[in-house]
C-alpha cells in the first residue's frame, strides 16, 4: 500500500512536547538497521517526523550501509533515537528505501523546513521511509 494510503498505527500517540522535541532543528538521531548477517548498524542521521502520516524520513544514498541493509531485507525493523541529555525519544517501525523522485523531493522539502537548510543532493539520493509503530520516550 502506498504511504499516502497507509493508516497510522493506533499505538502512535505523540504529545505536544514530543512533537516539539522531534521538530527541534538542533538534533540528530542514531538510526539503527540490521545488516544481512544479523548484526546492528548504527549511524547518526538527520531526519523528519511527519506526525499526520506516522512517518519518519531519512535522506541518504542507495549505496549507504543503512540503505543496503534495508534493500537486503525490505520492510525491516529499525529504530531512530533522538537524545538531548536526559530527554529522549525513540521511533520504532518498519522501513523501506524509496527512489521515487516525488517522494525524495518531499523528503528534501521537509528536511529543509526542519533544518533550515537544503539537504545534500548527491547522485543516487533516496529517502528511507519509516512507518512508526511505537514511540518510546523519557521526560517528554
Protein Blocks (a to p, Z undefined) as FASTA:
>chain_A
ZZklpccdfklccdfklmmmmmpmkbccddddddfkopacdddddddddfknopacdddd
fkbmklmmmmmmghiacdddddehjaccdddddddddfbfklmmmmmmmmmmmnopacdd
dehiacdddddfbdcdehZZ
